[in-house]
Amino acid sequence: MPKPTYQDAELVLRLYDLRREEVMRRARKWFMGEFSAKTLAEFKAQCPPGSDTNAYFRQVVSYWDMAAAIVLQGALHEDLFFASVGEDIGVWMQVQAFIAELRAERKNPRYLSQLEELARRHMAWRERKLAETVQASGTGERKKIRRTARTTKPAAKVGPRRRPGRQRP
């Protein structure tokens, strides 16, 4: 795969800026902190049509499905995207328990399928990176770390932490 370009970096930053928009920030905070549906019935109870929570849900999942399309279609370097974000996986984890029911009800078997594929690829990418890290730690890098640890002097001990404004007795 070719190296990321300046345009890839610009697009990652643009996607980040969109996540910082005020309403999107509130929607993301609700989604990651309060949304807890595990079934379609729970989803309908938490996100009734016309409610703020329904709008928040749609905003978050449609944003990540759109970002997924950008990456999956090759408009954004996949490795750069994966190295820059992680929320896509969290969003997918929140909806995967009831996505089959939601797709059936909406008569749309591809609803959020781009997000699903992106999360699958992202998790596989993380596994590869972890394996690379473990492999690297088993080579000369690990020996170097151990050797450095043996020759490095321990840090000086610091006394107990004091609260600001408190005087010593």
N, C-alpha and C positions, 0 to 999 in steps of 0.2 A: 504494500500500500504506500502511495506517495506520502511525503511529509505534509503536515498541515500547512496551510497558507496563511498569509496575513488576513485574507478574507474569512477564513475559517475562524480565526481568533476574533475578528470583528463580530461575526455572527454569534459566537458563544457569548460575547459581552452584551450583544443586543438582546439575546434571550434572557440573560441575567437581568438586564434593565427592565424587561417586561415583567419579570417575577417580582420586582420591587414596587411596581405600581400599587397605589394605596388599596384599591378594592381587591386586587389579586393577592396582596399580602394578607388581608383579612381572611380571604377565602382559603388560602393555604394554611393559615394558622388554625382556622376551624377544622379544615380537612384533616390535618395531621394531629390535632390535639383533641378534637371532640367527636369526629365522625367515627362510628364503630360498628356499622351495619355488617352483619355476616350473612344475611339472607335478603331476598327481595322484599319480604314483608317488613323487615327492620329498616331497609333502605326507604321504603315508602313512608314509614312512620317518622323517620328522621328528616326526610327530604320531600315533604308533600309538594305537589305542583303549586307554583306561585310563591313559594316561601323563599326567604333569603338563603336558607340552607340548600334548597334545590338549586338556586342560582350559583351558590358557592361550589357545589359539587360539579355542576356542568362547566363552570369556569376552569376549575382545576384540571378535570380529566380532559377537557377539550384542548387546553393549553398543552398538556403533555402528549396527547395524541398528535397534535400539530407538530410539536418539536420532534416527535418520533418520526413523522413523515419526512421531515427535513433531513434527518440523519439517514433513515433507511433508503431514501431516494438518492443519496450520495451528494446532497447539496452542502453537507457539513461533515468534516472529517470525524469518523466514528471514534477513533482513539482519543482525539482531543476532547470530544464531547464527553466520553466516559470518564476521562481524567478530571473533568471540570465539574461534574454534577453527580448526584446520587438520588435526588428526590424522585426521579422517574421510577426507580425500583420501589420506593416507599408508597407511591401512589398506586402502582400496580398491585402491591401486596394488600392494599386496603380494599380493592375492588374484586380481586380474583375469586374470592369465596362465593360471590353471587353473580359473577359476570355471565355465566351460562343462562341463568334465569332472566337477567336483564336483556340479553340478546334475544332470547325467545319471546319475551313480552314485546319488545320493540320490533320484532320480525326483521332484525338486522343481525345476521350471524357474524358480521365483520365489525360490529360496534367495539371500539377501542382495541381493535386487532393490531394496529400499529404500535400502540403503547405496550401491548402484550409482547410483541416480537422484540421491541426495543429492550424491554426489561429482561427478556430471556437472553438476548445477546450481551447486555450489560453485565448480568450475573455471570455468564460464561467468561467474559473479559476479565472480571474480577478474580475468578478462579484461576485463569491463566496467569495473571499478575501475581497472585499469591504463590502459585507454584514456582514462578520464576524467582520470587524473593526467597522462598525456602531453598530452592536449588542453589541460588547464589550464596546463601548463608552456610551451605554445606561445603563450599569451596574455600579458596584462599581468603575470601572476605571474612568468613567466620573465624579463621585462624588469626587473621589480622586483628579482629575485634577482641578476641580473647587475649592476645599478646598485649594489646593496648590497655586492656582492663587490668592486667597484672602489673604493668609498669606505671600506671597512673596513680598518683597519690590520692587518697580519699579526701573528699572535701572537708574543710574545717567544720566542726560542729557549731551550730548556731544555738544560742540560748533560747529560752521560751519566748514565744511571741507575746508582745504586749499590745494592749488596745491603745489606739491613739488617745492622747490626752491624759493617760494614767501616769501617775508619778511612781517612781520606785519608792519603797518604804525606807 
